[in-house]
Amino acid sequence: MKKIWSRLEGELTSKASEILESLNLGADESEVEALEEYIGQELPTDYRDFLIMHNGQSQESNPGFFDMFSLMPLDLVQESWDELEGLRDDAGEDDICPGDWLPFAEDGSGDMLCVELETGGISKYVSSDENEELADSFEGWLADIHAILKNGEFNFDPASGFGIEPRGPEENEDDEEDSVDDEDDVVMDSDDDDDETSLTYKFTAKMIEIYEGEEKVGTVPWGDIVGVKVSSYAGDPLISINLPDGSDPEELEIPANVASSDKLFKYLGKLKGWDQEAFDEALSNADKDEEIQVWG
């Protein structure tokens, strides 16, 4: 465990130092033993060893660790365990996740990375039909992240709130073309009226931040979204994000080509029950002046 962490730490130092800075100091043996006593099971040795080195990440504003997931300290691990236990009691284990899955990372929208206490494997909990096996062990999961960093097959922007984001095959093939496109990338305003200050948006792993000029005027946690519609604005796709009645605001209207739209689309695609095909079709047909409800 120490060997693979030393290698990963070296890659993070040179390529994503902000992640290292966000890691907490290690937990005491007594704290780890208290968690094991609470859940009634021993932790896999590699995950236990990691907690002694780093007790998760700071929960202040910081980049995540991997993709949209942040590592949880022991107190939040225990809280998440209790939450899953309660869900299993209400809905049954088959509709939640196995009873030996211990959450160790979360993305702010309800998805979790879990270590399987019996086998030591790592899986992603999304829902009963979308759970995904990621690695045979916690150490193996860290080794996979090390390989991604070493091979340069990742994106990392600490300001986004995301951690190490693996690139897909198409992204790697289009690197040269993307670098040219980036030169022309500009922040797209939500309002074309030059007489008023336009709203702009920043998408982080936990929320949408709303700016009026340089001033932040509001935030919307991803978990508050209750509906998504696609319509047209001057022939271009406009995405309407609906929020609960009484919220301020109750709706965000964001152009599909807003800066960092890839971050917006990435989160929307994680909403439970999201129909990606319906969303893509709505975007492609936005010039028909229809308003299409695509989620919620």
VOBA-1610 file (N, C-alpha, C; in pm, whole numbers, padded with zeros to 5 digits, always signed):
BEGIN
Met+00083-00120+00000Met+00000+00000+00000Met+00087+00126+00000Lys+00189+00128+00086Lys+00274+00245+00094Lys+00348+00270-00038Lys+00384+00162-00108Lys+00458+00176-00233Lys+00371+00242-00340Ile+00248+00192-00357Ile+00163+00250-00463Ile+00123+00392-00426Trp+00101+00418-00295Trp+00066+00555-00257Trp+00183+00650-00282Ser+00305+00605-00256Ser+00422+00688-00281Ser+00431+00725-00429Arg+00403+00628-00517Arg+00407+00655-00661Arg+00296+00751-00701Leu+00175+00728-00649Leu+00063+00816-00682Leu+00086+00956-00626Glu+00141+00963-00509Glu+00170+01093-00447Glu+00267+01174-00534Gly+00366+01104-00593Gly+00460+01172-00680Gly+00393+01229-00803Glu+00302+01153-00864Glu+00229+01203-00981Glu+00139+01320-00943Leu+00072+01309-00829Leu-00016+01418-00785Leu+00064+01545-00755Thr+00183+01528-00700Thr+00266+01644-00668Thr+00295+01728-00792Ser+00323+01661-00903Ser+00361+01733-01024Ser+00242+01770-01112Lys+00128+01700-01097Lys+00019+01719-01191Lys-00113+01764-01127Ala-00128+01747-00999Ala-00254+01786-00933Ala-00227+01812-00785Ser-00136+01905-00757Ser-00093+01929-00619Ser-00208+01975-00530Glu-00309+02038-00590Glu-00423+02087-00510Glu-00495+01971-00441Ile-00494+01854-00503Ile-00558+01738-00441Ile-00482+01697-00315Leu-00350+01693-00325Leu-00270+01659-00207Leu-00294+01757-00094Glu-00304+01885-00129Glu-00324+01988-00026Glu-00459+01974+00043Ser-00555+01910-00023Ser-00688+01896+00035Ser-00702+01774+00126Leu-00602+01685+00126Leu-00611+01563+00206Leu-00590+01594+00354Asn-00669+01528+00438Asn-00655+01543+00583Asn-00535+01464+00633Leu-00490+01497+00753Leu-00391+01415+00821Leu-00452+01279+00853Gly-00367+01183+00885Gly-00416+01048+00910Gly-00500+01036+01035Ala-00585+00935+01035Ala-00668+00905+01152Ala-00586+00828+01255Asp-00626+00834+01381Asp-00564+00753+01485Asp-00615+00609+01475Glu-00534+00515+01521Glu-00577+00375+01524Glu-00709+00361+01601Ser-00722+00436+01710Ser-00843+00426+01792Ser-00967+00469+01714Glu-00952+00568+01624Glu-01066+00615+01545Glu-01107+00508+01443Val-01009+00443+01382Val-01039+00337+01287Val-01105+00220+01358Glu-01051+00183+01474Glu-01109+00072+01551Glu-01252+00104+01595Ala-01278+00232+01626Ala-01415+00272+01666Ala-01513+00252+01552Leu-01469+00284+01429Leu-01557+00262+01313Leu-01581+00113+01293Glu-01476+00032+01303Glu-01491-00113+01285Glu-01588-00170+01388Glu-01577-00122+01512Glu-01669-00169+01616Glu-01811-00126+01586Tyr-01826-00004+01533Tyr-01960+00050+01505Tyr-02031-00031+01396Ile-01956-00064+01289Ile-02019-00136+01176Ile-02015-00287+01197Gly-01939-00332+01297Gly-01934-00475+01327Gly-01851-00556+01230Gln-01763-00493+01156Gln-01680-00563+01058Gln-01544-00495+01050Glu-01441-00573+01016Glu-01308-00516+00999Glu-01294-00454+00861Leu-01215-00348+00852Leu-01188-00285+00723Leu-01081-00363+00647Pro-01089-00367+00514Pro-00980-00425+00436Pro-00848-00356+00471Thr-00739-00433+00475Thr-00611-00380+00523Thr-00564-00259+00444Asp-00579-00263+00310Asp-00526-00152+00229Asp-00603-00023+00255Tyr-00737-00031+00269Tyr-00814+00090+00298Tyr-00782+00139+00439Arg-00765+00045+00531Arg-00730+00082+00669Arg-00596+00156+00673Asp-00499+00103+00597Asp-00367+00167+00592Asp-00375+00308+00534Phe-00462+00326+00435Phe-00476+00459+00375Phe-00533+00558+00476Leu-00632+00515+00554Leu-00692+00604+00654Leu-00589+00649+00757Ile-00495+00563+00789Ile-00390+00600+00884Ile-00299+00706+00824Met-00286+00706+00689Met-00206+00809+00621Met-00287+00936+00598His-00413+00919+00551His-00498+01035+00520His-00644+01000+00553Asn-00700+01074+00646Asn-00839+01054+00686Asn-00932+01134+00593Gly-00939+01090+00467Gly-01025+01156+00370Gly-00975+01294+00331Gln-01065+01375+00279Gln-01032+01510+00234Gln-01105+01614+00316Ser-01051+01736+00316Ser-01119+01849+00376Ser-01254+01867+00307Gln-01356+01901+00383Gln-01489+01922+00327Gln-01515+02067+00292Glu-01412+02150+00302Glu-01423+02287+00254Glu-01418+02284+00101Ser-01434+02400+00038Ser-01431+02406-00108Ser-01294+02362-00156Asn-01289+02258-00233Asn-01163+02204-00284Asn-01192+02111-00401Pro-01088+02073-00477Pro-01114+01974-00581Pro-01147+01840-00519Gly-01221+01758-00592Gly-01245+01623-00547Gly-01118+01541-00560Phe-01133+01410-00547Phe-01017+01322-00559Phe-01014+01257-00697Phe-01125+01194-00733Phe-01131+01125-00862Phe-01268+01149-00923Asp-01268+01202-01045Asp-01392+01235-01113Asp-01471+01332-01025Met-01599+01303-00997Met-01679+01394-00915Met-01674+01357-00767Phe-01593+01258-00731Phe-01597+01203-00596Phe-01489+01262-00505Ser-01529+01296-00382Ser-01439+01341-00278Ser-01428+01232-00171Leu-01308+01213-00117Leu-01286+01114-00012Leu-01346+01164+00119Met-01420+01078+00186Met-01486+01118+00311Met-01400+01084+00433Pro-01392+01175+00531Pro-01331+01139+00659Pro-01419+01041+00734Leu-01366+00984+00840Leu-01434+00875+00909Leu-01572+00913+00962Asp-01590+01037+01008Asp-01722+01073+01061Asp-01828+01070+00952Leu-01792+01113+00830Leu-01888+01109+00720Leu-01905+00968+00666Val-01800+00886+00673Val-01813+00745+00636Val-01920+00679+00723Gln-01912+00706+00852Gln-02010+00647+00945Gln-02150+00699+00917Glu-02164+00829+00892Glu-02295+00885+00860Glu-02353+00822+00734Ser-02268+00804+00631Ser-02315+00745+00505Ser-02352+00599+00523Trp-02278+00528+00608Trp-02313+00389+00640Trp-02452+00384+00703Asp-02478+00473+00798Asp-02610+00479+00863Asp-02720+00508+00761Glu-02690+00599+00668Glu-02789+00635+00567Glu-02825+00515+00481Leu-02723+00441+00435Leu-02750+00323+00353Leu-02822+00214+00433Glu-02785+00201+00561Glu-02854+00103+00646Glu-03002+00137+00656Gly-03033+00266+00672Gly-03172+00308+00679Gly-03247+00282+00550Leu-03181+00307+00437Leu-03244+00280+00307Leu-03268+00132+00288Arg-03174+00048+00333Arg-03192-00097+00320Arg-03308-00144+00405Asp-03322-00085+00523Asp-03434-00123+00609Asp-03568-00089+00545Asp-03572+00024+00473Asp-03697+00069+00413Asp-03728-00001+00281Ala-03624-00021+00198Ala-03648-00070+00062Ala-03598-00212+00037Gly-03516-00264+00127Gly-03460-00396+00104Gly-03324-00386+00037Glu-03238-00482+00070Glu-03100-00476+00023Glu-03091-00481-00129Asp-03178-00558-00194Asp-03170-00572-00340Asp-03192-00440-00412Asp-03267-00349-00350Asp-03296-00221-00414Asp-03198-00111-00376Ile-03103-00139-00290Ile-03006-00037-00248Ile-02866-00083-00286Cys-02797-00149-00198Cys-02667-00208-00226Cys-02640-00309-00117Pro-02549-00403-00140Pro-02523-00507-00040Pro-02485-00449+00095Gly-02513-00525+00200Gly-02493-00477+00335Gly-02348-00468+00378Asp-02255-00519+00296Asp-02114-00508+00334Asp-02041-00402+00252Trp-02117-00314+00186Trp-02056-00203+00111Trp-02043-00082+00203Leu-01919-00039+00223Leu-01893+00077+00309Leu-01856+00197+00223Pro-01936+00304+00223Pro-01904+00422+00142Pro-01775+00488+00190Phe-01690+00531+00096Phe-01570+00605+00135Phe-01551+00733+00053Ala-01634+00753-00050Ala-01627+00875-00131Ala-01766+00907-00183Glu-01797+01037-00198Glu-01929+01077-00246Glu-01915+01192-00344Asp-02020+01211-00426Asp-02013+01315-00530Asp-02109+01430-00506Gly-02179+01431-00394Gly-02271+01540-00363Gly-02410+01522-00417Ser-02430+01419-00502Ser-02563+01398-00559Ser-02623+01265-00516Gly-02559+01195-00424Gly-02612+01068-00375Gly-02535+00947-00423Asp-02451+00961-00524Asp-02369+00850-00570Asp-02248+00834-00478Met-02203+00712-00459Met-02093+00685-00367Met-01999+00581-00424Leu-01873+00589-00383Leu-01777+00481-00405Leu-01771+00402-00275Cys-01773+00270-00287Cys-01778+00185-00169Cys-01669+00079-00173Val-01618+00045-00055Val-01527-00069-00042Val-01610-00185+00010Glu-01595-00300-00056Glu-01670-00419-00016Glu-01593-00487+00096Leu-01655-00493+00213Leu-01584-00538+00332Leu-01546-00685+00325Glu-01622-00768+00255Glu-01593-00910+00246Glu-01478-00938+00150Thr-01481-00874+00033Thr-01383-00904-00072Thr-01272-00800-00083Gly-01297-00679-00033Gly-01200-00570-00047Gly-01213-00496-00179Gly-01305-00538-00266Gly-01323-00474-00395Gly-01382-00334-00383Ile-01371-00258-00493Ile-01425-00121-00498Ile-01535-00116-00602Ser-01650-00063-00563Ser-01764-00051-00653Ser-01827+00087-00640Lys-01895+00128-00746Lys-01969+00254-00744Lys-02116+00225-00722Tyr-02173+00287-00620Tyr-02316+00273-00594Tyr-02392+00388-00660Val-02478+00352-00753Val-02566+00450-00817Val-02710+00410-00792Ser-02747+00292-00838Ser-02878+00234-00810Ser-02867+00084-00835Ser-02975+00012-00806Ser-02966-00134-00812Ser-02929-00185-00950Asp-02960-00111-01056Asp-02931-00162-01190Asp-02815-00088-01256Glu-02747+00000-01182Glu-02639+00076-01241Glu-02509+00067-01161Asn-02508-00010-01052Asn-02385-00023-00973Asn-02275-00080-01061Glu-02153-00037-01035Glu-02042-00071-01124Glu-01920-00114-01045Glu-01863-00228-01081Glu-01738-00273-01019Glu-01622-00195-01079Leu-01534-00142-00994Leu-01425-00057-01041Leu-01287-00121-01027Ala-01264-00195-00918Ala-01131-00253-00894Ala-01144-00368-00795Asp-01042-00453-00794Asp-01042-00568-00703Asp-01008-00529-00560Ser-00948-00412-00542Ser-00906-00369-00409Ser-00889-00218-00406Phe-00880-00162-00286Phe-00855-00018-00273Phe-00718+00016-00331Glu-00619-00067-00304Glu-00486-00045-00359Glu-00488-00053-00511Gly-00567-00147-00565Gly-00579-00158-00711Gly-00647-00035-00772Trp-00743+00021-00699Trp-00809+00143-00746Trp-00711+00259-00753Leu-00628+00272-00650Leu-00525+00377-00652Leu-00424+00353-00763Ala-00392+00226-00790Ala-00298+00194-00897Ala-00356+00234-01033Asp-00486+00215-01050Asp-00551+00256-01176Asp-00542+00407-01194Ile-00563+00482-01085Ile-00554+00628-01093Ile-00410+00670-01125His-00314+00601-01064His-00172+00629-01093His-00142+00610-01240Ala-00195+00501-01300Ala-00170+00474-01442Ala-00231+00583-01530Ile-00350+00630-01494Ile-00415+00737-01570Ile-00331+00863-01568Leu-00278+00898-01449Leu-00194+01017-01437Leu-00062+00999-01512Lys+00001+00885-01495Lys+00131+00861-01557Lys+00123+00865-01708Asn+00012+00814-01764Asn-00004+00809-01909Asn-00063+00938-01967Gly-00094+01033-01881Gly-00148+01161-01927Gly-00289+01153-01982Glu-00363+01049-01943Glu-00498+01029-01996Glu-00602+01087-01900Phe-00589+01216-01872Phe-00678+01277-01773Phe-00691+01427-01800Asn-00796+01485-01740Asn-00812+01630-01732Asn-00817+01667-01585Phe-00765+01784-01551Phe-00774+01831-01414Phe-00778+01982-01412Asp-00887+02035-01358Asp-00903+02178-01342Asp-00949+02203-01199Pro-00857+02242-01108Pro-00895+02255-00967Pro-01009+02352-00943Ala-01025+02452-01029Ala-01132+02549-01010Ala-01270+02489-01033Ser-01277+02377-01103Ser-01406+02317-01135Ser-01467+02243-01016Gly-01384+02207-00917Gly-01433+02127-00806Gly-01424+01978-00831Phe-01388+01938-00953Phe-01373+01797-00987Phe-01232+01751-00954Gly-01215+01621-00935Gly-01084+01565-00917Gly-01025+01522-01051Ile-00944+01419-01050Ile-00885+01365-01173Ile-00997+01309-01259Glu-01010+01359-01381Glu-01115+01313-01471Glu-01053+01233-01586Pro-01078+01103-01592Pro-01022+01022-01701Pro-01077+01067-01835Arg-00993+01070-01936Arg-01037+01102-02070Arg-01090+00977-02138Gly-01193+00995-02221Gly-01239+00887-02305Gly-01150+00875-02428Pro-01161+00765-02503Pro-01079+00746-02622Pro-01091+00859-02723Glu-01212+00913-02741Glu-01231+01020-02839Glu-01159+01146-02796Glu-01157+01174-02665Glu-01087+01293-02617Glu-00938+01284-02644Asn-00880+01165-02625Asn-00737+01149-02649Asn-00703+01167-02796Glu-00793+01120-02886Glu-00769+01132-03028Glu-00781+01276-03076Asp-00864+01355-03007Asp-00892+01491-03053Asp-00814+01598-02978Asp-00708+01560-02904Asp-00633+01657-02824Asp-00585+01775-02906Glu-00529+01747-03024Glu-00472+01854-03105Glu-00580+01949-03152Glu-00693+01893-03195Glu-00803+01977-03242Glu-00860+02060-03128Asp-00871+01998-03008Asp-00925+02069-02892Asp-00838+02187-02853Ser-00704+02169-02863Ser-00615+02277-02823Ser-00632+02398-02912Val-00667+02375-03040Val-00692+02487-03130Val-00823+02554-03095Asp-00925+02471-03065Asp-01056+02527-03032Asp-01050+02609-02905Asp-00965+02567-02807Asp-00958+02638-02680Asp-00916+02782-02696Glu-00840+02813-02804Glu-00796+02950-02825Glu-00914+03044-02848Asp-01022+02989-02900Asp-01139+03071-02932Asp-01247+03060-02826Asp-01220+02988-02716Asp-01320+02966-02613Asp-01347+03095-02537Val-01473+03133-02526Val-01509+03254-02453Val-01624+03222-02361Val-01639+03302-02257Val-01752+03285-02166Val-01878+03335-02236Met-01978+03248-02242Met-02104+03285-02306Met-02198+03340-02200Asp-02251+03459-02225Asp-02345+03520-02132Asp-02483+03461-02150Ser-02564+03473-02044Ser-02700+03423-02051Ser-02796+03528-02104Asp-02747+03649-02129Asp-02835+03759-02170Asp-02761+03844-02272Asp-02820+03865-02389Asp-02754+03942-02494Asp-02781+04091-02484Asp-02854+04136-02384Asp-02887+04278-02369Asp-02765+04352-02316Asp-02703+04437-02399Asp-02582+04507-02360Asp-02607+04613-02254Asp-02734+04650-02232Asp-02764+04755-02136Asp-02769+04703-01993Glu-02767+04572-01975Glu-02774+04514-01842Glu-02655+04421-01821Thr-02617+04406-01695Thr-02510+04312-01664Thr-02560+04171-01682Ser-02490+04091-01761Ser-02534+03956-01791Ser-02492+03857-01683Leu-02570+03752-01670Leu-02536+03646-01577Leu-02441+03548-01644Thr-02345+03498-01569Thr-02259+03390-01615Thr-02260+03282-01509Tyr-02212+03164-01547Tyr-02223+03049-01459Tyr-02089+02976-01448Lys-02065+02923-01329Lys-01950+02837-01307Lys-02003+02706-01251Phe-01961+02595-01311Phe-02011+02464-01270Phe-01903+02392-01190Thr-01933+02360-01064Thr-01841+02284-00981Thr-01904+02150-00948Ala-01830+02065-00880Ala-01880+01931-00851Ala-02000+01933-00757Lys-02018+02044-00682Lys-02125+02047-00583Lys-02238+02141-00617Met-02214+02239-00706Met-02320+02336-00729Met-02295+02417-00856Ile-02398+02491-00895Ile-02386+02593-01000Ile-02371+02727-00929Glu-02264+02799-00962Glu-02243+02932-00905Glu-02286+03036-01008Ile-02366+03134-00965Ile-02422+03234-01054Ile-02353+03368-01029Tyr-02305+03429-01136Tyr-02232+03556-01125Tyr-02302+03665-01205Glu-02302+03784-01152Glu-02345+03904-01223Glu-02222+03994-01231Gly-02163+03998-01347Gly-02034+04062-01359Gly-01931+03981-01283Glu-01857+04045-01191Glu-01758+03975-01111Glu-01815+03927-00977Glu-01938+03964-00947Glu-01997+03934-00816Glu-02079+03806-00820Lys-02052+03718-00724Lys-02134+03598-00712Lys-02268+03637-00648Val-02377+03605-00717Val-02509+03647-00669Val-02596+03530-00624Gly-02546+03409-00640Gly-02626+03295-00596Gly-02559+03163-00625Thr-02609+03058-00561Thr-02562+02922-00586Thr-02682+02828-00591Val-02668+02723-00669Val-02773+02622-00679Val-02709+02484-00661Pro-02732+02416-00549Pro-02681+02280-00532Pro-02743+02188-00638Trp-02662+02098-00692Trp-02713+02006-00795Trp-02834+01928-00746Gly-02833+01895-00617Gly-02942+01813-00564Gly-03076+01883-00561Asp-03079+02016-00583Asp-03205+02090-00581Asp-03281+02084-00713Ile-03218+02032-00818Ile-03282+02030-00950Ile-03403+01937-00948Val-03518+01987-00994Val-03640+01906-00999Val-03688+01882-01141Gly-03632+01953-01239Gly-03675+01934-01377Gly-03579+02000-01474Val-03573+01946-01595Val-03488+02002-01700Val-03567+02006-01830Lys-03568+02123-01896Lys-03636+02140-02025Lys-03536+02194-02127Val-03563+02167-02253Val-03484+02223-02363Val-03577+02301-02454Ser-03538+02424-02486Ser-03616+02506-02580Ser-03518+02576-02672Ser-03562+02684-02735Ser-03477+02754-02831Ser-03466+02900-02795Tyr-03344+02954-02812Tyr-03322+03097-02796Tyr-03246+03145-02919Ala-03312+03220-03005Ala-03253+03267-03131Ala-03198+03150-03212Gly-03270+03037-03207Gly-03230+02922-03285Gly-03129+02831-03218Asp-03077+02873-03103Asp-02979+02792-03031Asp-03045+02724-02911Pro-02995+02605-02873Pro-03055+02533-02759Pro-03042+02612-02629Leu-03150+02614-02554Leu-03152+02678-02423Leu-03198+02573-02323Ile-03120+02553-02217Ile-03152+02452-02117Ile-03212+02522-01995Ser-03335+02486-01962Ser-03402+02542-01845Ser-03394+02442-01730Ile-03336+02483-01620Ile-03321+02398-01501Ile-03420+02445-01397Asn-03516+02361-01366Asn-03624+02396-01273Asn-03585+02360-01130Leu-03619+02449-01038Leu-03590+02431-00896Leu-03720+02433-00818Pro-03719+02391-00692Pro-03843+02385-00614Pro-03911+02521-00604Asp-04044+02519-00597Asp-04120+02643-00578Asp-04073+02713-00452Gly-04056+02843-00463Gly-04010+02921-00348Gly-03860+02939-00344Ser-03789+02870-00434Ser-03644+02888-00439Ser-03612+03022-00504Asp-03492+03067-00481Asp-03445+03190-00544Asp-03312+03162-00613Pro-03314+03145-00745Pro-03427+03154-00838Pro-03503+03022-00844Glu-03618+03025-00913Glu-03695+02903-00934Glu-03658+02835-01065Glu-03587+02907-01151Glu-03548+02850-01281Glu-03420+02917-01329Leu-03331+02838-01387Leu-03212+02889-01454Leu-03225+02860-01602Glu-03202+02961-01685Glu-03203+02941-01830Glu-03060+02958-01880Ile-02998+02848-01922Ile-02856+02847-01956Ile-02838+02806-02101Pro-02770+02886-02182Pro-02742+02846-02320Pro-02660+02717-02323Ala-02690+02630-02418Ala-02619+02502-02426Ala-02471+02520-02458Asn-02435+02636-02515Asn-02295+02659-02550Asn-02224+02747-02447Val-02281+02755-02325Val-02217+02833-02220Val-02078+02775-02192Ala-01986+02860-02148Ala-01852+02812-02117Ala-01859+02698-02014Ser-01773+02599-02030Ser-01771+02481-01943Ser-01900+02401-01952Ser-01964+02405-02068Ser-02087+02328-02085Ser-02062+02179-02067Asp-01938+02133-02091Asp-01908+01992-02071Asp-01930+01952-01926Lys-01900+02044-01831Lys-01923+02015-01690Lys-02073+02011-01661Leu-02148+02103-01721Leu-02293+02103-01704Leu-02353+01973-01755Phe-02315+01933-01876Phe-02371+01811-01935Phe-02331+01688-01854Lys-02209+01690-01799Lys-02162+01574-01723Lys-02250+01552-01601Tyr-02282+01661-01531Tyr-02367+01643-01414Tyr-02508+01601-01454Leu-02566+01669-01553Leu-02702+01634-01593Leu-02713+01486-01628Gly-02608+01433-01692Gly-02609+01293-01731Gly-02608+01197-01613Lys-02578+01250-01492Lys-02575+01165-01374Lys-02707+01163-01298Leu-02802+01246-01338Leu-02931+01245-01270Leu-02998+01110-01286Lys-03049+01056-01179Lys-03114+00925-01185Lys-03237+00932-01275Gly-03245+00838-01368Gly-03355+00837-01464Gly-03329+00923-01586Trp-03209+00980-01598Trp-03176+01067-01711Trp-03178+00988-01841Asp-03243+01042-01943Asp-03251+00979-02075Asp-03160+01058-02169Gln-03039+01009-02189Gln-02942+01082-02269Gln-02987+01098-02413Glu-03050+00995-02469Glu-03096+01002-02608Glu-03201+01111-02625Ala-03294+01120-02530Ala-03398+01223-02538Ala-03337+01362-02527Phe-03236+01377-02443Phe-03169+01505-02425Phe-03096+01544-02554Asp-03022+01452-02612Asp-02948+01480-02736Asp-03044+01517-02849Glu-03155+01445-02856Glu-03253+01473-02962Glu-03316+01610-02942Ala-03344+01645-02815Ala-03403+01776-02787Ala-03306+01888-02826Leu-03178+01870-02797Leu-03078+01970-02834Leu-03071+01987-02986Ser-03076+01874-03056Ser-03063+01881-03203Ser-03186+01941-03269Asn-03301+01937-03199Asn-03425+01989-03257Asn-03468+02121-03195Ala-03376+02186-03125Ala-03412+02308-03051Ala-03459+02419-03143Asp-03414+02420-03269Asp-03452+02528-03360Asp-03597+02518-03406Lys-03668+02414-03364Lys-03808+02398-03404Lys-03903+02475-03312Asp-03845+02549-03218Asp-03923+02638-03131Asp-04019+02560-03041Glu-03981+02440-03001Glu-04061+02363-02906Glu-03994+02365-02769Glu-04074+02348-02668Glu-04021+02331-02533Glu-04042+02186-02494Ile-03931+02115-02468Ile-03937+01971-02442Ile-03888+01942-02301Gln-03973+01878-02222Gln-03932+01832-02089Gln-03849+01705-02106Val-03724+01709-02061Val-03638+01591-02079Val-03607+01519-01949Trp-03640+01581-01836Trp-03619+01513-01708Trp-03706+01578-01602Gly-03751+01496-01509Gly-03829+01546-01396Gly-03977+01545-01421
//
